[in-house]
Amino acid sequence: MKKLTLLNINFNDSNHTLELLESLKNSNFKEYDFLVWDNNSTKPEAAEARDKIEKMQDIKLIKNSKNLGFTGGVNGALKHIKTKYVLLLNPDTIIDKDTIKEMLGLIEGDEKIAFVSAAIYNYHQRDKIDSFGGKMSFFTGIGRPLKIETETRELKDGEYCDACCLMFNREIFIELGGYDDRYFAYAETEDVLFKAMKKGYKVYINPKARVWHKLYGSSGGKRSKFTTYHLARNRILLMRKYLSLPRFMLFLFLNLFLITPVQTLIFLKRKQFDLMPSYYKGILHGLIGKYGMAFFE
């Protein structure tokens, strides 16, 4: 029985998945299952690419009847996975030949390791690292990048890593309750990583595992309405879950009277007028507790 499943959550980006599959041909670890969960893709070009994937051998494709987001896609797909380990790979990534072996070797070495992430490089500037994890400010709910290391390191409380290439122990992930579906997309991984570390599990980043990411390529870009809305909303949900009431009230004060005015000025300076309603709507929905598919309603 295989011990690893590669999981790809897909929504209108099957064309990216085809390039990921091409990069996997060069991997020096090939003993895995591959599962593509399609969140009811509707674009014709995505459907065409999805049909190509469906005909490929050794790939299981599940077509869901509605878009459950990244959180619902992962939680739903896990019901079809039996392997001990799962490697989440965004459709808009390609991986190095040693990445899977490096990540699997690390997580297999210690039963207390729940998650292992990789060094995330820029797809368009191959030598530039986009992400080596980050550290969350529990005053503002905003993360800052971690220092790039050359050695494998264990993350500390408040630190997090990117989910675009994230390996986890399936049993531990399920024990933690999986992803909180209220997030839909963004900040869900920080949530489950913080929960894991609070329960005494370990989270690692291995710089020898490399992945190239088309940053926000699966969600319309960093400056899209979708991303703007969910980041604004979900930051409030994350802080609500991890802060005491006095600390949470301080967080809200800083966000409403400092960060929001500054962000508004940034939108105006960049002439991103179309993003402003999504940002304000995200904050409102975070405050009143409207989650899940709220952006699409």
C-alpha positions as CSV (number, residue, x, y, z in Angstrom):
1,M,0.0,0.0,0.0
2,K,1.3,3.5,-0.9
3,K,2.0,5.9,2.0
4,L,1.5,9.2,0.2
5,T,-1.3,10.9,-1.8
6,L,-0.7,14.1,-3.7
7,L,-3.9,16.3,-3.5
8,N,-4.7,19.0,-5.9
9,I,-7.7,21.3,-5.2
10,N,-8.9,22.7,-8.5
11,F,-11.3,25.4,-9.5
12,N,-11.1,26.7,-13.1
13,D,-7.3,26.1,-13.2
14,S,-6.9,22.6,-14.7
15,N,-4.5,24.1,-17.2
16,H,-2.1,24.8,-14.4
17,T,-2.5,21.3,-13.1
18,L,-1.3,19.9,-16.4
19,E,2.0,21.8,-16.0
20,L,2.3,20.5,-12.4
21,L,1.8,16.9,-13.7
22,E,4.5,17.5,-16.3
23,S,7.0,18.6,-13.5
24,L,6.2,15.5,-11.5
25,K,7.5,13.3,-14.3
26,N,11.0,14.4,-13.2
27,S,10.5,13.6,-9.5
28,N,12.8,11.0,-8.0
29,F,9.9,9.8,-5.8
30,K,7.0,8.3,-7.8
31,E,5.3,5.9,-5.3
32,Y,2.2,8.0,-4.6
33,D,-1.5,8.3,-5.5
34,F,-2.7,11.4,-7.1
35,L,-6.1,12.9,-6.4
36,V,-7.6,15.9,-8.2
37,W,-10.7,17.4,-6.5
38,D,-12.5,19.7,-8.9
39,N,-14.7,22.3,-7.2
40,N,-17.3,22.5,-10.0
41,S,-15.1,24.3,-12.6
42,T,-17.2,26.2,-15.2
43,K,-14.8,27.8,-17.6
44,P,-14.7,26.0,-21.0
45,E,-10.9,25.9,-21.1
46,A,-10.8,24.4,-17.5
47,A,-13.3,21.8,-18.4
48,E,-11.2,20.8,-21.5
49,A,-8.1,20.4,-19.4
50,R,-10.0,18.6,-16.7
51,D,-11.2,16.1,-19.3
52,K,-7.6,15.4,-20.3
53,I,-6.7,14.8,-16.6
54,E,-9.6,12.4,-16.2
55,K,-8.3,10.2,-19.0
56,M,-4.8,9.9,-17.5
57,Q,-3.8,6.7,-15.8
58,D,-3.1,6.6,-12.1
59,I,-5.0,9.9,-11.5
60,K,-8.3,9.9,-9.6
61,L,-10.6,12.9,-10.4
62,I,-13.5,13.8,-8.2
63,K,-16.0,16.3,-9.7
64,N,-17.9,18.1,-7.0
65,S,-21.3,19.6,-7.7
66,K,-20.5,22.9,-6.0
67,N,-17.5,25.1,-5.1
68,L,-16.6,24.3,-1.5
69,G,-13.5,26.4,-1.6
70,F,-10.0,25.3,-0.6
71,T,-11.1,24.3,2.9
72,G,-14.1,22.2,1.8
73,G,-12.2,20.7,-1.0
74,V,-9.4,19.4,1.2
75,N,-11.9,18.2,3.9
76,G,-14.0,16.5,1.2
77,A,-11.1,14.9,-0.5
78,L,-9.7,13.4,2.7
79,K,-12.8,11.1,2.8
80,H,-11.4,9.4,-0.3
81,I,-7.7,9.2,0.9
82,K,-6.3,6.3,3.0
83,T,-2.6,6.9,2.9
84,K,-0.8,8.0,6.0
85,Y,0.6,11.2,4.4
86,V,-0.9,13.8,2.1
87,L,0.9,16.4,0.1
88,L,-1.2,19.4,-0.8
89,L,0.0,21.0,-4.1
90,N,-1.6,24.0,-5.6
91,P,-2.5,23.7,-9.3
92,D,-0.3,26.8,-10.0
93,T,2.9,25.1,-8.8
94,I,5.7,23.0,-10.2
95,I,8.1,21.1,-8.0
96,D,11.8,20.2,-7.9
97,K,12.8,16.6,-8.5
98,D,13.9,16.2,-4.8
99,T,11.0,17.9,-3.2
100,I,8.7,15.0,-2.3
101,K,11.6,12.8,-1.1
102,E,12.9,15.7,1.1
103,M,9.5,16.3,2.7
104,L,8.6,12.7,3.2
105,G,11.9,11.8,4.7
106,L,11.5,14.5,7.3
107,I,7.9,13.8,8.3
108,E,8.5,10.1,8.5
109,G,11.4,10.6,11.0
110,D,9.2,11.8,13.8
111,E,5.6,10.8,14.6
112,K,5.1,14.2,16.3
113,I,5.6,16.1,13.1
114,A,2.2,17.1,11.8
115,F,3.2,19.4,8.9
116,V,6.2,19.9,6.6
117,S,6.4,22.8,4.1
118,A,8.8,23.8,1.4
119,A,10.7,26.9,0.3
120,I,8.4,28.6,-2.2
121,Y,10.2,30.2,-5.2
122,N,8.7,32.7,-7.7
123,Y,7.6,30.9,-10.9
124,H,8.6,33.9,-13.1
125,Q,11.9,34.7,-11.3
126,R,13.2,31.2,-10.6
127,D,16.0,32.2,-8.1
128,K,13.7,34.5,-6.0
129,I,12.2,33.0,-2.9
130,D,8.6,34.3,-2.4
131,S,7.9,32.5,0.9
132,F,9.8,30.8,3.7
133,G,7.0,31.0,6.1
134,G,6.0,34.0,8.2
135,K,5.2,35.2,11.7
136,M,1.8,36.5,12.7
137,S,1.3,39.7,14.7
138,F,-1.5,39.1,17.1
139,F,-2.0,42.8,17.4
140,T,-2.7,43.5,13.7
141,G,-3.4,40.0,12.3
142,I,-0.8,40.6,9.6
143,G,2.1,38.3,8.9
144,R,5.7,39.3,8.2
145,P,8.1,37.0,6.3
146,L,10.5,34.8,8.2
147,K,14.2,35.0,7.6
148,I,15.3,32.6,4.9
149,E,17.3,29.7,6.4
150,T,19.6,27.2,4.9
151,E,18.8,24.4,7.3
152,T,15.6,22.6,8.2
153,R,13.9,24.3,11.1
154,E,10.9,23.8,13.4
155,L,8.4,26.6,13.5
156,K,7.7,28.3,16.8
157,D,4.4,29.6,18.2
158,G,2.9,32.3,16.0
159,E,4.9,31.2,12.9
160,Y,3.3,29.6,9.9
161,C,4.1,28.3,6.4
162,D,2.5,28.2,3.0
163,A,-0.1,25.7,2.0
164,C,0.7,25.7,-1.7
165,C,3.1,22.8,-1.0
166,L,2.3,21.3,2.4
167,M,2.7,17.7,3.5
168,F,0.8,16.5,6.5
169,N,0.1,13.4,8.6
170,R,-3.5,12.6,7.7
171,E,-4.5,11.1,11.1
172,I,-3.2,14.2,12.9
173,F,-4.9,16.5,10.5
174,I,-8.2,14.7,11.1
175,E,-7.6,14.7,14.9
176,L,-7.2,18.5,14.7
177,G,-10.7,18.7,13.0
178,G,-9.4,19.4,9.5
179,Y,-9.8,22.9,8.0
180,D,-12.4,25.2,9.4
181,D,-14.8,25.5,6.5
182,R,-15.8,29.1,7.5
183,Y,-12.6,30.4,6.0
184,F,-13.3,29.0,2.5
185,A,-9.9,30.2,1.4
186,Y,-7.0,32.1,3.0
187,A,-5.9,32.0,6.7
188,E,-7.2,28.5,7.2
189,T,-3.7,27.0,7.2
190,E,-2.4,29.4,9.8
191,D,-5.4,28.4,12.0
192,V,-4.7,24.6,11.8
193,L,-0.9,25.1,12.2
194,F,-1.4,27.1,15.4
195,K,-3.8,24.5,16.7
196,A,-1.3,21.7,16.0
197,M,1.5,23.5,17.8
198,K,-0.8,24.2,20.8
199,K,-1.4,20.5,21.0
200,G,2.3,19.7,21.0
201,Y,2.7,18.7,17.4
202,K,5.6,19.9,15.3
203,V,5.7,22.0,12.1
204,Y,8.8,22.1,9.9
205,I,10.1,24.0,6.9
206,N,12.7,22.1,4.7
207,P,14.6,24.5,2.4
208,K,15.9,21.6,0.4
209,A,12.3,21.0,-0.8
210,R,11.7,23.6,-3.5
211,V,8.5,24.6,-5.3
212,W,7.9,27.3,-7.9
213,H,4.6,29.1,-7.4
214,K,2.6,31.4,-9.7
215,L,1.7,33.6,-6.8
216,Y,-2.1,33.8,-6.4
217,G,-2.4,32.3,-9.8
218,S,-5.3,30.1,-8.7
219,S,-7.4,33.0,-7.3
220,G,-7.2,35.7,-9.9
221,G,-4.1,37.5,-8.5
222,K,-3.2,39.2,-5.2
223,R,-5.2,42.3,-6.1
224,S,-8.3,40.4,-7.1
225,K,-11.6,41.1,-5.4
226,F,-11.8,37.5,-4.3
227,T,-8.4,37.6,-2.5
228,T,-9.0,41.1,-1.1
229,Y,-12.3,40.1,0.4
230,H,-11.2,36.8,2.0
231,L,-8.0,38.2,3.5
232,A,-9.9,41.1,5.1
233,R,-12.7,38.8,6.4
234,N,-10.6,35.8,7.5
235,R,-8.1,37.8,9.5
236,I,-10.9,38.8,11.8
237,L,-12.0,35.2,12.2
238,L,-8.5,34.0,12.9
239,M,-7.9,36.6,15.6
240,R,-11.3,36.0,17.1
241,K,-10.4,32.3,17.6
242,Y,-7.0,32.9,19.2
243,L,-7.2,36.1,21.2
244,S,-8.8,36.8,24.6
245,L,-11.7,39.3,24.5
246,P,-9.6,42.3,25.6
247,R,-6.9,41.5,23.1
248,F,-9.4,41.0,20.3
249,M,-11.0,44.4,21.1
250,L,-7.5,45.9,20.8
251,F,-7.0,44.1,17.5
252,L,-10.4,45.5,16.2
253,F,-9.5,49.0,17.3
254,L,-6.1,48.9,15.4
255,N,-7.7,47.4,12.3
256,L,-10.7,49.8,12.1
257,F,-8.9,53.0,13.0
258,L,-5.3,52.5,11.8
259,I,-5.0,49.7,9.3
260,T,-8.2,50.3,7.3
261,P,-7.5,54.0,6.8
262,V,-3.9,53.2,5.7
263,Q,-5.2,50.5,3.3
264,T,-7.7,52.9,1.9
265,L,-5.0,55.4,1.1
266,I,-3.0,52.6,-0.6
267,F,-6.0,51.7,-2.7
268,L,-6.5,55.3,-3.7
269,K,-2.8,55.8,-4.5
270,R,-2.8,52.7,-6.7
271,K,-6.1,53.6,-8.3
272,Q,-7.5,50.2,-7.2
273,F,-11.0,51.6,-6.7
274,D,-12.6,48.3,-7.6
275,L,-11.0,46.6,-4.6
276,M,-12.3,48.9,-2.0
277,P,-15.9,47.6,-1.8
278,S,-14.5,44.0,-1.5
279,Y,-12.2,45.1,1.3
280,Y,-14.9,46.8,3.3
281,K,-17.4,44.0,2.7
282,G,-14.8,41.5,4.0
283,I,-14.4,43.6,7.2
284,L,-18.1,43.8,7.7
285,H,-18.7,40.1,7.2
286,G,-15.8,39.3,9.6
287,L,-17.4,41.5,12.2
288,I,-20.9,40.1,11.9
289,G,-19.7,36.5,11.4
290,K,-20.8,35.9,7.8
291,Y,-18.4,33.3,6.4
292,G,-18.3,30.5,3.9
293,M,-19.7,31.5,0.5
294,A,-20.5,35.0,1.5
295,F,-18.4,36.6,-1.2
296,F,-20.5,35.0,-3.9
297,E,-23.9,35.9,-2.5
